[in-house]
Every structure is written in C-alpha cells, then in structure tokens.
C-alpha cells in the first residue's frame, strides 16, 4: 500500500515530526482539534489523526486536496472494488497518443508510460461519469496514480524541470492507499486560501507551515496539478507549464510578512506552532526565507509568550548547495486567554 508520507515533496515535515510531537507533548499535553492549515501531502495531520480527535487539513493546490480527501476523509468506499479497478488500470494496454503523452512524454516520463498515465486518467473520469465509482473512490484512484508516477518521474523530486537525458522505461504500478477510515470520523478537509479559511475555523492546536521562499509550489508541482484537474490547458516553455498565476501564494512574495501577520491576527486557537527554518540569507536568493526572525517574534508575541524549539535538519534540496547550520525550528505560542 501507499502510505501518506511516501511522496517526495518540498518542505515535507516527515523527518521533523518527532520535534513537533515533542513540543506538543511537553507544552500542550491534551487536545481535541488539530489544524494543519498548509498541509501539503498531509503527513503532519495524519501523524496526529485519531478516532478521538478532529484533524483539520487544508491545501490550496487541488492535487494535494484530493489526496487529503482520499487518505483522511470519512467518506465511504468499496475497497474490494477499488483493488479490482487498480488491477485493471495496472494491466491497461494502450498505444494511442493523448494530451499527457504529447506534452510530457520523452520529458518527464518515457513515451509509453506517458501514454498509459494519460489513458488511466481518462479511464478514472469515465468511471466517475458512469457512476461506477463515487467521489471518494475517484480521489483514491487519482491519488494512487499521483503516488505511482512520483516513483518513476524523470526529475529530482519536483516538476520545475526534468532531467535532460535518455529516459529508461520503468514499470509504474498503482497501489491501494493505507486508509484507516475509523480514525477519520471527525476530520475536515479544505481546498482554500489559508488566510480566508483562518477566519472560518477554530481549533485547539494550530500548526502553520507556510512556503518559506520565492519558489512557488504551483510551479514546482504544475504537472500533478494539471493531471488532477484534467482540464487540458495549453502548456508552454521547456518545462511544459500551464498558467499558474491564480495559484501563486503571497507567502512566496515580498508581502509574506503582511500575509503572516493577517493569519496570526485572525487565528482562533489555544496553541500555535509555527514551523520556519533559519534559511534567511544563507543560500541562493530563491531559497532565502521571506520572513525574518524579528518579524516572526513581533507578530507571534501579539498572541502570547514565544518559545523556540530547534532540530538540525537536512532538507530536500534539488541542487548540490550545502547549507551549514541548517535548522528546522518550531515557534510555540500558548495564546493569551
């Protein structure tokens, strides 16, 4: 089975979950609702998921949203049917060119795999339109496809570019997802701008892990977003990206401090955990953190006393640059009553 943390994703917090847990164990102890408002692939929310808790997860990118729905929503599905359909998709034989193979074949994937990926995507939509599968089952199949192609993509782990060399044909295989529906009963999943959603929710623990630098996630994962939406937009440039202007985050831009201050001001939580590394002015300009420590402390202090917890951390990097003294940090605030 595919587990929720088995995708390559920039900023993935799987390796620092022990730090996040330590901060909560030592300072929060007991809580009911936990919100990860920039959830990405959902590994943090899934870590705290339990039948006696409510996990709120949100991500602005649609391909992440459907994966969050697949793994963490309480919607019912027929596992036996899904396993049979996955087997059918894995054995699909097709040689007809499609939107996906024309644009991404011999670039991000070998031509034959690109043809098969496009054909599988069309088959999933066809089954949904014929009422052969429900929304949950569609999300499971799409997520299985996303996780499967992530294993064979001709990239360094994201889709900002592909590796320009001969692509060897690799077998790619969809698998069932590891879903514990019993734990998901109270969960809420959103596909919203975090600064809008923050005005609509309340929680005990608010976990904030925004983009850190100028690299837009919509550009880094355009191919998966394109695949999930299946709207077949025109793509341009060497990397074959569609227009992602409407998906760009303010946290990647010069106005990041303004967005962060608005988020904190409108947060309704008992405790706030804010993940932000110490990459300010340490690497390539595109990698430098958008919010400096002075602003972080100034903004968080408006809610309560700020404590900082740190862990040495080797992050997922696409280049060869080595950053010394790179630390993952969690800023903790017990909100004023």
N, C-alpha and C positions, 0 to 999 in steps of 0.2 A: 504493500500500500504506500501511497504518497502521504507523508506527514506534512503538516502545515509549514514547518520550518525548512523544508527541503528545496527551497527556491533560492537562487542567487539574487541578492537584492542589495543595492547600495544603502548603507545605514542600518542594515538588519541588526537587531539587538539580541539575537540568539546567544551570542558569546558573552553578553553582559547581563543576562537575566539573573545570574546569581547576585550581582551588585544591586539590581532593582529589588530583588526579593529581600536582601539583607536590609536595605533602607526601610522597606515596609515592615518587616518583622520586628525591627528594633524601634520603630517610631510610630507605627500605626497599629500593629498587632491585629485587631479585628476590624473587618469592614464588610459591607454587603455589596455595594456597587463600585465597579472599577471601569473607568473610561479611558480608552486609548484613542485620542482624537485625531492622530496622524498614524493610523495603524499599519499602513503598508501591507505586507503579507500577513500580518495578524499574529505573529509569533508571541508578542507580549500578552495580548488579550487571551490567547489560547493557553498560555502558561498559567494564568490565574483562573481560567474557566472552571467552574464547579457548579454542581446542581443547586447549591445553597447560596449562590452569588448571581449578580446580574452583571454581565460584561457588555459594555457599550463600545463598539468599534466603528471607526469611520475612516474612509479614504476618498479623496477627490477623483482618483483615477478609476475608471469603470472596470478595468480588468482585475484590479485589486478588490473592488467591491463584490464582484461575482464570486471571487474566491472566498472572501469573508463570509458571504451568504452560504456558500457550499459547505464550508467547514463548521461555521459557528451558529447558523440559524436553526430554529426549532421546526422548520417546515418538514413535513413527512416525505419519504421517498421509498421506492421499492428496490432494495439492494440486489435482490436476485435478478431483477430486470436490468439494472444498471450493469451488473457483471456480464450479462449476456450481450448487451449493447457494446460494451467496451471490447469484448472479444470480437464482435462483428466489425468494429472500427479498426481494430488492430490487423484484421485479415482483409481489409478493403484493398481491392486491386484496381488501380486506375492509371491511365496514361494520358488523360486529357488535360491540357493546359487550363489554368484558371487564374483569377485575379492574383492569388497569393503566389503562385509559381512564376507568373510573368514578372512580378515586381521583386520578389525576394529569392527566387531560385538562382542557384550558382552565385549567391552572395552570402546570405545568412544560413542557407541550407543547400545541400546538393539538390539538383533539379527534381529528382524523383521524390525525395522527401517533401519538397515544397509542394509538389502536385498533390501528394497524399494529405498533407496538412490542410490545403485548401479544400480538398474533397471532403475531408472529415468535418470541417467547419460548416460546409453546406449541408451535409447529412444531418448534423445536430439541429440546425434551423428547420430543416424539412420535418424531422420527427416532432419538433415542438409545434409547428403549424398544423400538423396532422393529429395533435393531441395524443401522440404516442408517449410523450414524456411531459411532466409538469415543470414548473419554473425551477424548483429545487433540483430536479434531475438534470435539466438543461445546464444549470450552474455547475453541477458536479462534473458533467461531461466536458464542459468548456474548461474547467479548472484542471481536470486530468490532462487535457490537450496542452494547456499552457505549461504545466509542470513537465510534461513529456518532452516538449520541444526545447525547454530550457536546458535539458540534459545534452542536447545534440547541437545547439546553436553554434555557428562559426563566429563566436565573439569571445571577448574577455570576461563576459558576465553580464553585460548590458547591451543595448542596441543603438548606442550613439554612433557606432561604426561596426563594420565586420572585418574579419581578418582577411587580408588580400593574398590568399594562397589557394592552391588547389584543394577542393573540399572532398574528403573521402566520404563515401556513402556510409552512414551509420544507421543501425536499426533503432527506430524510436518506438516506444511502446507506452500506451496509455495504461494506467493502473487505477484501481479503486482508491478513493481517499479514505484516510483514517478519520472517521466521524463518530463522535460519542454524543448521540442525539440526547441522551439522558441528561447530560450536563448543560445543554443549550436552552433549556426551557425558558429562562428569564432574559435571554440576550436580546440586544437591539443592535441592528447593523444599518449604517447610513452611508450615503454617497453624496456628501455635501462639502461646501467650503467650511473649514473648521471655525472660522470667525463668525459665521452665521449660525452654525449648529450650537456653539457655546452658549448662545442666548436662549436656547430651547431645552437644554438638559440640565439636570442636577445629578451629582454623584458624591460618593464618599471620597474616593481617590481619583484624581485627575492626573493622567500621565500624558506629558507633552513631549513629543519627539519630532519637531518640525524639520524641514530641509535646512541644512547648515550653510550652504554656499550658493554660488551662482549657477550650479548645474541643475537645470530643470528636469524633474523626473518624467514629465511628459515627453521630453526629447529622448531621454535615456531608455524609455520603455514604449516608444511610439509603435513599434511593431506589434507588441502584445495588446496595446490599446486598440489598434486597428483591427486585429484579429477578433477581439472580444466584441467590439461594436458591429463589425461586419457590414459597414456602410460603403465600403469600397471607394474611398476618396482618392483623388489624384495625389500621387506622391512625387516628390521632387528631390533632386540632388543625388549625390553618390550614395548616401545612406538611405535613400528612399523614404523620407519622412513626409507625413501629411501635415497640414497646417494645425499646429497645436496651440495657437495664440490664446484661445479661450480656456486652455487648461493650465496656463502658467501660474505659478504660485508667487505671491507677494513676499514670501519668506526667502526666496532666492534673489530678491532685488534689493536695491538701496533702501527701500522703505520698510525693510524687515522689522526694524525696531518699532515702527508705528503699528504694524500688524500684531506683533507680540504684546505690546502694551494694551491694545484693544482686547486681545484674547484674555489676558490675565484680569483686566478690569471687569470683564463680564463673566468670569468663571464663578460658578456656584458649586463649590466643593469644600470638604473639610480639610483635605490634604492635597497638595500639589507636588508632583515630581516632574522635574524638567530636565531632560537629557540634552546636553550640549557639550561637545568636545572642546579641547583647548587648541584648536587649529588656527586661531587668529594670527595672521601674518607669519605662518610657519612654512607654507608650501607654495605651490603655484597659485597665482592670483585667483583662479577659478575655484580653488579648494579652500580659500580663506573664509573663516566663519563670518557671517553677516552681522551678528550681534555681539558686541564686545562685553566683557565682564562687568564693566562699570554700569552699562545699561541693564544687564541682567539683574544685578543686585538692586539697582534703583527701582526697577519695576516690581520685582518679587517682594521687596520689603514693604510695599504698599498693602500686601496681603497678610504678612506675618514675618516671624523670625526665619532667616535663611541659613540653612546648613548645607555644606557641600561634601559629597562622598565621591571618591575617585578610584579608578582602576586603570592600570597600564593596559593599553589596548592596541592591537594590530588590526587596523580596519581593512575592509575590502577595497583595494585600490586597483585601478585598471593600468596604471603606469608603473614605472620602476623607481619612482622617487621614494626615498626613505625619510620618514619624519621622526626625529628624535623626541623622546619625552612626550609621546602622544598619549593622552589620557582621555578615557571616557569618563564623563562626570555626570552626577545626578544632583541637581539642586533640589533641596527638600524644604517645603514650607508647611507648617501647621497653621491653617488660616485662622485669623482672629475671630473669636466668637462674637 
